[in-house]
Amino acid sequence: MAVVTVPDKSVAVNPLKQSQALGASLAFLGLRGMIPLFHGSQGCTAFAKVVLVRHFREAIPLATTAMTEVTTILGGEENVEQAILTLVEKSNPEIIGLCSTGLTETRGDDIERFLKDIRDRHPELAHIPVVFAPTPDFKGALQDGFAAAVESIVKQIPQAGAIRSEQVTILAGSAFTPGDLQEIKEIVTSFGLIPIFVPDIGASLDGHLEDGYTAITASGTSVAQLKAVGCSAFTIALGESMRGAAKILEQRFGIPYEVFSELTGLEPVDEFLQALAILSSNPVPEKYRRQRRQLQDAMLDTHFYFGAKRVSLALEPDLLWSTVRFLQSMGTQIHAAVTTTRSPLLEKLPIKSVTIGDLEDLEELAVGSDLLIGNSNVAAIAKRLSIPLYRLGIPIYDRLGNGLFTKVGYRGSMEVLFGIGNLFLEAEEERVKHLWGLETD
């Protein structure tokens, strides 16, 4: 059991966490015909847009209610109303995701009442769902905002109906990349099941060309699919942060669920495939049996480099959990772990301690590590400490292909194995060169 510590500091010197509003907008971007709307100042939206554009290298549709000093004091209902009407007129969205920010949450805007009054005044908006997620950025982190958005979606949009025995709902947490969701979709459909992903950033943020520019998301989970979630026979929650949304579906429609906190590594993938086999009454396809044998061979090839290595990580809780568990399965020691927000998983981590802090804490704790794992903001620390960095999380702005990077399933596990293993191998070669005095300028 890990001891969770929170440093007694007045400020975050080198921030690790991203805002809740950024997490909610990422979740909303997994819905088709969507445009996320930030209720706050223009700077709040611009910050989130820059992070997402740099990470995915794609055009990201975000809108803002553009609150000013005056409207903040007088109230933001008029700004919300005007923003929604403008979006409907100019972009014709199928659905709008409304996120609050620290500015409007501090003031205490009653956004749910705003939306009710706006709909009363504008019956022409009746066909467009407006999903509101409370996401103050003065507390919580990206993972919390993502979870809040998904919970708001499943509270509002799914409708009851006849159960479809082959249909399953996949609640995909913030720890999973578009490439991860594509791999999971391929696995689930190979068992003859029909998955509905909430959200499906694997379809919208995977990096593909569309026919012309669109101001809204061109792919993702449609409103019709979201309504059909109430007819699913089972819910698969990917990540502990999705447990709340799964419970909402169970309470509303009586749909049973199971939470998979990790899908990287031999044992977690085995358990996932076994669950799918039981759920579908179909055997595990032969291609995954072969991939399993490939992963076993990859583990044999790489375990010499992982054994007894000391790794320090700075990740969101769900991603931290799965990464720590995977590394430990390869014989790696966790030297330090820093995360962004509270989670039931933190105390369950099989390490001595985990710190809810910033990158300054990571730099102090990581001294003596063989590897750092974190986003691109950790690169400067890795350089100062002369420790290799394996990039994981958001944002990653100094590497290409983030949308298609895959770390789940047997194939994704091999990709992570070889990626980290090659860093260890390169470091070992440099150490040998240093011992023998073979360095070259």
N, C-alpha and C positions, 0 to 999 in steps of 0.2 A: 504494500500500500504506500503510495507516494504522499509525502507531506507537501501541501500546497502553500506557497509563501507569496506574499505581496510586498514588495519593497516599500519602505516608508519614504517616498519621494513626493515632493510637491508637484513636479511636472515630469512628463515623459521627455527625456533629453534627446533620444533618437528613436522616434516612434516605430513600433512594429505593427500595431493594429491598424486596420482600415475601418471606415465608418460603417455603421449599420445601414445607412441609406445606400451606400455603394453595394453592399450585399443584397439588399432588396432589389435594386435596379438590375443586378446580375440575374437574379431569379426571374424577374419580370421579362427580361430579354429572351427567356426560353419559351415565350408564348408567341404564337403567330398573330400578326396584325397588331402588335403591341407597340406602345410608346410610353416609357416610364416618365412620370411627371413629378418633379421635386417641388414640394411646397416650402420654399425658402428663398434665399438670395441667389443671384446668378452665380456667385462664386462657389456655392455648394454644388451646383450642377456641373460647373466647369471643372472642378476638382475631380469628381467622379468620372466625367467623360475623358479627361486626360489619362487617368489610370487605366481605364478599359481600352481606350484606343491604343495606348502604348503596349499593353499586354497582348491584345488579340490582333493588332495591326489591321483593324477593320473599322468601317464607318459605324459609329454607335449612335442610335437615335435616343436622345434624351431631351426633355423639355423642362421648363421651370416656370413657376408662378411669379418670379422676379420681384420678390418682396423688397421694399425700400424702407428707410427709416420711418417714414410717415405711415405707410401701410402696416408696418409691424406694430406701431402704437395703436392705430385705429382698428386693426383687425384685418384678416386676410381673406374673408369670404369672397369679396368682389374679385380678388386676384385669382382665386381658385376657379370661380365661375368663368371669368374671361379666358383663362388658360384652356379650360376644357372646351369651351365653345370654339376657340381658335383652332385647337387641334382637330376637332371634328370637322370643321369647315375646310381646313387646308390639307390635312393628312388622311382623313377618313379612316381612323383606326377601328379595328374590330373589338379592341379592349384597351383600357387605360389603367396603368398601375400608378397609384398615387402614394408617394413616400413623404413623410414629414421629415424635418431636419431639426437640428439643435435650436435654431432660431425660433421656429414656430412652436416647438414643444415647450420651450422655456416660457413663451408667452401664454401657452395654454389654449391654442385654437381648438375648438370643438369641430374637428373636420368631419366626423360622421354626421353631425347636424348640418354642417355646410352642404354636404352631398345630398341629404334629404331635401333641404330647402331648394337647392339648385334643380333637382329633378322635379319638384313640384312646380317650379317656374318654367321649366323647359321639358315638357312631355316628349319632345322629339328626341330626347336622349335616352328614352326608356330601353331601346334595343342595344345600348352600348354598356357593358359592365364596367364599372369603375371600382377597382379593388384597392382598398386603402390599407397600408401597412404602417403602423407607428414605429418610426425608426430614428429616435433621437441619437445624434452622434456624440453626445456627452457621456454616454454609457454604452456598454456592450461593444461588439465588434462586427466585422463582416459576416461571420457565421450566424450571429444572432439576427441580423437584418435579413439575411437570406431565409432563415427559418421562419421569421415573422411574416415574410411575403408569402411563403408557401402555405402557412397556416391560414392566412387571410383568403387565399385562393380557394382552399378546400372548404372553408367555412361558407363561402358565398356562392360559388358557381355550380358545383356538382348537384345533380338532381336524382331523386329516387327513381327506380325502374326495375324491370325484370333482370335478375342476375344472369350475367353471361359467363358461363363456366370456364371459358378459355381466356377471358380478359383479366389482366392483372394491372394494378396501378403501381408504378415505380416512383417513389418519392426520392428524388436524387438530391443529396446535400451539396453544400458549397465546396466540399473537398474534391469533387469529381470534375474533371475537365471535359470539354466536348468530345475529345477522343475516347475518354473513359466511357461516356454514355453510348457512343457508337459501338464500342466493344460489348457493353452490357446488353444493348439492344440485339446485337447479333446472337449472343449467347441465349437470351430469353426466347427469341423467336425460333431458334433451332430446336426447342423443346415443343414446338407447336402452340405456344402461348402467344396471346396478342397483348403487348404491353402499351400502356399509356403513361408516358413520362410527365411528371409534374415537378419542375419544368423540364423542357428538352433543349438545353443549350447545345446538345450534340447536333441538332438540326439547324440551329440559327447562328451559332458562333464557331462553326468548324472551319470557316475560311473557304468560301466558294463564291463564284461569280454569279450574279443574278442578271436577268435581262433588264438593264436599265436601273437607275437609282430609285430607291423607295425610302420614304421618310419614316416608315414603320418596319418592324421585323417581317421578313418575307417567309420565314420558316419557323418551326417550333410547334408546340402543342396548340391546336385550334380550340376555339370556344366550344365547338360541338364535342370535341374529345373531352374537354374539362367537364362538361355537363354529364357525359357518359361515365365519369369516374364513379358515380353512385351506383352503377350497375356492375362494377368489378367484383369478382369472386374472392380476391385476395389483394392485400397491400404489402408490398415489399419496400421497407424504409431503408435507404442506404445512408448510413451515418446516424449517430446517436441524436444529432440535432433535428432529425426528421421524426423522432418518436412522437412529438407533440402533434404534428399533422396527421400521423397515422392514427393516433387516439381520437382525433376529431372525426375522422372517417368511420372509425369503429362506433363512436357514440351516435353519429348521424344516421348511418346506414347498416350498422351491425356487421361491418366487413372485418374479418380477422386480419391480423398483420404480424409480421416478423421483422425485427431490426437486424441488419447486418452492418456491424461497425467497421468492417474492413473487408476489402476484396483483393488485397495484394498478399501474395505468399501462397504456399502450397496448401496448408490446412484451411485457411479461410475460403479459398476458391473451391476446394473439395466440398466444404459445407454448403456453399452457395449452389453448386451444381447438384448436390444430393437433394437439397430442398426443392429445386426446380423439377428434378426427376419425380419426387413424391407428389408435388403439386400437379404436374401434367400427366402422371402415370406413364411417362415415356422414359426409355433408358438414356443415359448420357451418350451423346453422339460420339462416334469413333474419332472425329477430328480433335475433340477435346481430350480424349484418352491419350492420343499421340502428343498433343501439346503438353500434357501433364508429364509424360516421359521426357520431353525436351526440357521442361523446367527442372526436373530432377537432375538431369545431366548438367544443366547450367549451374545448379547449386553445387554440384560436385566440383565443377571447374573453378568456381569463384570462392568457395568457402575458405581456401587458404589465405586469401587476401582480406576477408572480413573478420576472421577470428581474432578476438582480443583487441580490435581497433576501438578507439574511443571517439564517439561522435557526439556533437552538440547540435541541437535543433532549435529553431524558432519558427513555429507554425501555429495555425489555428487548431483548436482542440481536436476536432474530428480527424484532421490530417495528421496531427501529432500522434494520436493514438495508433492509427494504422501504420505509420512509418516506424514508430518505436517497436511495435510488435513484429514487424517484418525484419527489422535490423537484428533484434534479439534472436529471432529464429535462425539467423545466420551466424550467431556467436559474437555479435558486436556488443560492446559495452556503451551504455548511454552516459556520457560525461556530464552533460547539462541539458536541460529542457526548459525553454521559455515559450509561453503562449500568451494569448491576447485577452481571454475572457473566461468566466466560470463555465464549467461543464461537469456533469456527473461522472464523466470518464476520468477526470484528472486524478482523483483519489485512488482509482482502480489501476492506474499505470504501474507496471511492475518495476519501478525505479525508486530511488531514494527520495527525490524531491522534484517538484516542478514549480517554476516561477511564473506568476502572472505579471509580466513587466514589459520592458522595451528592449531595444537593441543594445543600449548601454549595459543592461544587465547581462545580455548574451556575451558581449565582449569581455566582461569581467569574469564570467563563469567558464568561458570556453578555452581559456589558456591551458595548453597542454593537450588539446584535442588533435585527432588525426584527420577529422573531416567536419565541416560545417554544412548544415542543410537549412535552407531558408530561401526567401525571395531575393530579387536582385539588389535590394537595399542592404543585404548582408555582404555584398561583394567588397565594399570598402573595408569592412572588419576583417574579412578573409585575407585581404592584401596586407593589412597592418600586422596581423598575427602570423602571416605566412602559412596559412592553412588552406587546403583545397576547399572549394565550395561546390556543392551539388544543389542546383537551383530547383526549388519546389515552392508552390503556392502562388500568390498574387501580391504584387505585380512582378512579372519577369519581362524586363524591357531590353535586356542585352543579349537575348537569344531568340532565334526564329522557331516557328512551328509550335507555339504554345497551345494553339487550338487543337492540334492533332496528337499531342503528347498523350501516351497511354500508360497507365500504371496498374490497371486492374486485369483480372483474369490471368491465365497462365502466360499469355503473350506479353501482357503489360508487366507482369512480375519479372519476366526475363529482361525486358527493356530496362527496368530499374536496376536489376542485378548487374547487368553489363555496364550501365552508365556509372554506377557507384564503383563497381569493381575496377573499371578502367582508371578511375581517379586514384584508387589505392595502388594500382599497378604502376602508374606513372610516378606517384610519390615514392614508391619503393625503389624505382630505377634511379630517381634523383638522389635518394639517400645513399645508394651504393656508389654512385658517381662521386658523391661528396667524400665518402670514406676512402675511396681510392684516388682522390685528387684528380678526377677526370673532368671537372667542370670546364665548360667552354664559354667564352664571352659571346 
